[in-house]
Amino acid sequence: MKHWIASFIKNPKTVWVTRVIYYYLILMGLFILYLVGKQHTPPPFIYNGF
């Protein structure tokens, strides 16, 4: 299994696929952190007015 992953990563045709998956996971992680951080912060002053 490890040999297959190594050959998959080193293959020029699949390098962009692994890169896209890698960046997609990073963006998803940042998005989840953003959503979690947004929930803990109090709402803006406009919403407090109602």
Residue pairs with C-beta under 8 A, 6 or more apart in sequence:
8 14
8 18
9 15
9 18
42 48
